[in-house]
């Protein structure tokens, strides 16, 4: 077995690494204790790979039980019912992991719902998605903020948009199974006699561009100043380094810049800022291979429009979202541009200046 050692270990009196590794290897205690042990070892400098080689807990499993243990602790702090705590103390770390993106105040009620309805981790992911979507819009007065009503609202909304009676009936049944408040139940039951189909607003296309020519890839150069200048002024300019196909600019000090072509949509922006994102994290799928994209936001445009995407904060994290109706949370800026990097078929060939096109 590979010998491991922490990169920056804590003092011996603060952590007994050998004991923690042994308990993990023998799977002693509950999964909550495993999560705490993994977290202690990582904080002590042990890498997830090193812990895996010593204990058999894969890095992805370590992350799950560490996060789930933190969620469980929030249930304890939130005075969750004893039967909920007892159940998840023994199993369900994968379900609690899905609750990580919820606010502290939402986790207890959601955990109760998962236990009451005997919902697995896949179902937990759907419940959490419904709660997050409902937190962004103004719900009809008949639906409460309870997690059961959040799922019921999604079912009610989707059922009204279905012309297929079988699919409509399935959604109504699911909504009645999850519904919490009596007023929400009455709203769903009305669909049993009201067969009106409500048209849906299609999501707009994202403003995606890809640089295709070298002329569209600007160089960002540091400006020394205006003559007369001293040698010290010249030498004081930091060395810049272009990173990646989007040519982000790094330099010694705080901050990063990136060059964006002077397209009209960029020139018209009042307060543009750029955010890096993987294309898979966007609310729509982009054609072609996944790549890193640059999302340009105009922070001055914060009024809702149905044909645009916006950046919002959910559970402390920024996300890009489209809203068919006015959302019930602050808009932090409008997405004005999603820029994909120029396709480079041969990264090495472009460095050989003697090569010419034939």
N, C-alpha and C positions, 0 to 999 in steps of 0.2 A: 504494500500500500504506500502511496506517495506520502512522504513526510511533509507536514504542513506547519507553517508558523505564521502568526499575524504580522501584517506590515507595520502596524503601530499599536502594539498590545497595551491594554490597560494594566495598571498595577495588579499584582497577584491577589491582593486582598480584596479587590473589587470584583474579580471574576475567576472562577475555577474552570478554565477552558476544558481540561481533560474530563472533568465530571460532566460538563454540559455535552461534550461530544459523546461520551459514553451513554448518557441518558437518551440522546437522540438515536444513537446506533441501536440501542435496545428498545427504543420506542416506549420509554417509561412515561407514565402520566398521561394527561389529555393532550389533544392537539393544541390547545391554548398554551400549555407549557412548552410544547415543541416550538410554537411560534415565538414565545418569549426567549427561548434558548437560542434560536437562530438569530434573532435580533441582537441579543447580547454578544454573540460571537462576531457578527458583522461589525458591530460598533467597536469591538475589540481589535478589529483589523483583519479578521479572517474573510477571505473572499467567498462568495457563494459556491464557486467551483471547488475550492478547498474543502468547504463543509460537505459538499456532495461526495467528494472522494472519500471522506472519512466516515460519513454517516449513511449515505444512500439517498438523502433528501435532495432531489434535483433543484436547481436554482429557481425554476418557475414555481415549484411546490413551496420552497422557502418563502418566496414573495407572497404567495397566496395566504399561507398560515400566519405570516407576520402581520399582514394587513387585516386579515379576518380577526386575529386576536385583538387588534386595536379597535375594530368595530364592536367586538364582544364587550370590551371594556367600556365603550360608550353606552352599550345597553345596560350595563351594571350601573353606570353613573346616571343613566336616565330612568332608573327605578323600574326596569322592565319586570313583568310578572315572573314569579318564581318558576312556573312551568316552562316559560320561554327560555330562561337562563339555563335551567336544567337540561332542556332538550339540546340547545346549541352548545352546551359544554361538552356533550358527548359526540356530536356529529353536526354536519352542516357548515363546515368552514367554507366550502365552495359557494354556498348560498350567501353567507355573511359577507364574503368578498365582494359580491355584486352590490352590496349596500354601501360600499365605500364612497360612492359619489353623491350620496344623499346627505342632506343636512342632519345635524345631530337630532333635531326635533322630529325628523321623519323616520328615523331608524327603528325606534321602539315599536311604533304602530305597524311598520312594514314587517318586522320580524314576527310580530303576533299574527299577522295575516298569513305569512309563509307557513307558520306552524298550524294554524287553524285549517287552512286549505290544503295542507300537505303538499306544498309546492317545492319542486326540486330547483337546482341551480339555473337550469334553462328557463323555467318559469319565473324564477326570481329576477332574471335579467329583463324579461318582458314587463314585469311589474314595475321595476325601477325605471324602465324606459317610459312607461305611462306616467309615472309620478313626475319625472323630469319634464315631460312634454306639457303636462297640466300646470306645472309651476310657471311656465312661460306665457300662459294665456289666461284670460279672464273667464272662469268657468260660469256656466249658467247658475243662477241662484239655487236651483234644485240640487246641485251636486256639491257636497262638502269637500274639504281638503283631505279627508281620510284616504289612505292608499286604496282601499276597496272601491271607493267612489271614483278614484282616478282611473282605475282599470275599467270600471263600468262606463265612465264617460267616453273613453276611447272606443269601447264597443258600441255605445249608443251613437256616437258620431259616425263610425264606420258603417254601421247597419243602415243609417239613413241614406248613405251614399250608394247602397247596393240595390240593383234591380233584380238580381238573382235571389229568389225566395229561399232557397236552401242555405245559401251563404248568409243571408239576412237573418234567418232563424238561428243559425249557429252563433252569430254574434250576439243576438238578443239573449240566448240561453247563457252564454258566457258572462254577459253583463249582469244578468239576474243572479248568477252564482257568486259574483264578487261584490255586488252592490252593498253598501253599508247603511245609507240613510233611506228613510221611507220616501221622502220626496224624490230622490233619485230613482228609486224603484218604480214609482208611478210614471216617471218620464219614460223609462224603458218599456214599461208595459203598454204605454200608448202606441208603441210601434207595432204591437200585435194587431191593431185595427187600422192604423194609419200607414198606408203603403206608398206615401209620397217619397219620391227619390230626389234628394238634394244634390245638385251638381257640385262637383269638387273643382277648386281652382288649381290648375296644374302649376307645379313649381317652375319658376323661370330658369333659363339657362344661366350658368355662371359666366362672368366676363373673363373667359380664359384666352390668353394669347401665348404664343410661343415665338421667341426670337428665332429668325430663320437665316439672317445674314450677319456677317461680321460687323457691318456698319451699324447694326442695331445693338451691338454689345459695346457700351461706352467704357472708357477707361477713367477711373477716378484718380486725379493727380493732386498731391498736396501743393498748396500755394505758399511760397516762402515769404512773399511780401512785395513791396514796390521799392525799386532802387531810390536812393542808395541803401545798400544792405551790407552787413558784416559777414565774415566767414562763420562766426558763431551762429548767426541767424540761419545760414544755410545748413549748418551741421545740426541745428536744433530740430529740423524737420524730421519726424519719426519715420522709420522704415515701414512701408506698408506692404501687406502681403495679400494677394488675391486668393480667395479660397473657394473651391468648388466651381461647377459650371455656371452658377449665378454670379460669380465674381464678387463675393462679399469682401469688403475691405477691413482687414485687421491691422492694428498698429499697437505700438507700445503705449499702454495707457487704457483708459476706460472708453468704451464705445466701439461700434461697428457701423460702417456705411455700405451701401450697395448702389450700384449704378442702374438706373432704369431708363429705357429709351423715352424720348420726349413725346410720347403719344399724347393725343389731345386730352384723353381722359385723365392723364397724369397732370398735364399742365393746368387743367381746370380745377384740380383738387385744391381745397383751401388749407387743409391741415393733414397732409398725407403721411402715414407711417407704414412701415413694412413689417410683416410677420412671416417667419419661415414655417412651413408645414409640410408634412408628408402628404402626397396627393390622396392617400387612402383616408386621411382624417377629414377630408372635405365632405360636405353633406351630399354631394353628387359624385358619381363615378366618372373619372376622366378616361377617354380612350387611350389605348397604348399601354406601355409598361409603366408601373408605378415609379414616380420620381419625386424629388424634393421641389416644391414650388414656393414662389414668393407671393404672398397675399398682401395687396396694398389696400389700406383702409383710410378713408377720409373721416377723421374724427369729428369734423364739423357737421357732418350729415348724420343727425341722430333722430330724425323724424321718420316714422314707419312708412314704408311704401311696399305694396304687395308684390311688386316686380323686382325687388332687390334682396340681396342677402346682407345680413348684418352680423357684427361681432357682439356677443353678450358674455356675461360672466355667470357660470353655473357651478355651484359648489366650490367657488374659489378659483375656477379655471376658465380661461377664455375659450369660446367655441364660436364657430360660424354657423348661423342658422337662418332659415327662411320661415317667415310667418305668413300664413294665409289670412290671418286676422291680426289686428293690433295686439301685440304681446303685453303681458302683465309684468314686465321687468324692463329696466333701463336699457336702451340701445347705446352702445359705446362707439359706434361708427359704422359706415356703410362700406361694403366690399365693392371697390371700383375696378379692381384688376387682379386676376390670378395669372402670374407669369411663369410659364414653364421654361426650363433652360433650353438652349439651342442643342439640337441633336448633334453629337460628335460621333461619327462613325468610326474614326480611328484617332484616338487621343494622341498617339505617338507621331502619326504622319504629319500632323499640323505643325510639329516642331521642326521638321526637316525642310529648310527653306529651299533646298535645291530641287524639290519635287514640284512639278508644274502640271497643270491640267492639259490633257491631250484632246 
